[in-house]
Amino acid sequence: MRLAEREIVRGDVIEVRSDAFVRFERDTHFLSYRKNESRVEKVAAFTHWLLGRAGQGENAPPR
């Protein structure tokens, strides 16, 4: 059985044509943590540091 085959048959999800996506060649990075851990000191400190380095922090120049 294919992944999500039952859901497709029921109409809960649909298959998307492969030509519906635009391919792009760019590095992407994601910061992920559990919602209930957003205020854990080490998670908050790392997030603050990372966003600051990426120019996305509180003191970042306006875009």
N, C-alpha and C positions, 0 to 999 in steps of 0.2 A: 504494500500500500504506500502510495506517495505521501510525503509530508503535506498535511492540510487537505488531503483528498476529500475527506468527509465534509469539511467546511466548504469546499468549492462546490460539491454536489448540492449541499443545502442552500447555497447562495449566500453564505455568511461572508465569504471572501471571493474575490474575483481574480482571475489570472490577468496579468498585465502583459501586453505585447512587448517583446524585447526592443522594438523600435520606439517605444514610448519614453525611453531614457536617453539622456544626453550624456555621453562619456566625457569626462574631463580629467586631465592629468595635472593634479595638484596635490601636494601633501596636505593631509588633514589630520588633525589631532583632536582628541576628545578628553574632557575631564569628567570623570564619572564617580559618583559616590552616592551612598544611600541617603535619602532625604533626611532621615532621623540622625545622620552623622554630620550634617552641615555645620553644626556648632561645636563639634569636637575640636578642641584647640589645634591639634596638629593638622587636621583637615582644613580648618579655616585659615590657618597661617599659610599653608602651602597654596591654597586657592588664591589668597590675597597676593602672595609673592608671584605666582604664575601669571595672574591677570595683569599685575603691574608690569612684569617683563614683556608681556604681549601688548602693552599699551591700552589695556582694557580696564585698568584699575580706577580707583576714585580720583587720582591725580593725573589721569591721562588727558592729553589735549583733546578738545572737542573735534568731532569728525564732521 
